[in-house]
């Protein structure tokens, strides 16, 4: 988390473009899911999360994977 905070701070100072953050957040998410899979926390969950990530990055309807009945504030 400190690394991510440092990257945000540096980008504000240096003016790095938004595409850099997209790459960093995608890489961080992939790493986290890879570790979950490695430690046996469910390949099915990881694959479903990856599919939702790809769907969201493609610009399609972000509410497609939203659970029914979830309040709008979430």
C-alpha positions in Angstrom: 0.0 0.0 0.0 2.9 2.4 0.7 4.2 1.7 -2.8 0.9 2.6 -4.3 0.6 5.7 -2.3 4.1 6.7 -3.3 3.3 6.2 -7.0 0.2 8.4 -6.7 2.3 11.1 -5.0 5.0 11.0 -7.6 2.5 11.1 -10.4 1.0 14.3 -9.0 4.5 15.9 -8.7 5.7 14.6 -12.1 2.4 14.7 -14.0 2.4 11.1 -15.3 -0.6 10.3 -17.5 -3.7 8.3 -16.5 -2.7 5.3 -18.7 0.2 4.7 -16.3 -2.3 4.2 -13.4 -4.4 1.9 -15.4 -1.4 -0.3 -16.0 -0.3 -0.2 -12.3 -3.8 -1.0 -11.0 -4.3 -3.8 -13.5 -0.9 -5.3 -12.6 -1.6 -5.0 -8.9 -5.0 -6.8 -9.3 -3.5 -9.5 -11.4 -0.7 -10.1 -8.8 -3.2 -10.2 -6.0 -5.4 -12.7 -7.8 -2.4 -14.8 -8.7 -1.4 -15.0 -5.1 -4.9 -16.0 -4.1 -4.9 -18.7 -6.6 -1.5 -19.9 -5.6 -2.5 -20.2 -1.9 -5.7 -22.1 -2.9 -8.3 -19.5 -2.4 -10.4 -20.6 -5.4 -9.6 -20.6 -9.0 -13.3 -20.1 -9.8 -13.4 -16.8 -7.9 -10.2 -15.6 -9.5 -11.5 -16.4 -13.0 -14.9 -14.7 -12.3 -13.0 -11.6 -11.0 -10.8 -11.5 -14.1 -13.8 -11.7 -16.4 -15.5 -8.9 -14.5 -12.2 -6.9 -14.8 -12.0 -7.4 -18.5 -15.7 -6.5 -18.9 -15.2 -3.3 -17.0 -12.1 -2.3 -18.8 -13.8 -2.8 -22.2 -16.2 0.0 -21.4 -19.3 -2.2 -21.3 -22.1 -1.8 -18.7 -20.4 -1.7 -15.3 -23.5 -2.9 -13.6 -23.6 -6.2 -15.5 -21.9 -8.1 -12.6 -23.6 -6.1 -9.8 -25.5 -8.3 -7.3 -29.3 -7.8 -7.3 -30.5 -5.9 -4.3 -27.2 -4.2 -3.6 -27.9 -0.6 -2.5 -26.9 2.1 -4.9 -24.4 3.7 -2.5 -22.1 0.7 -3.0 
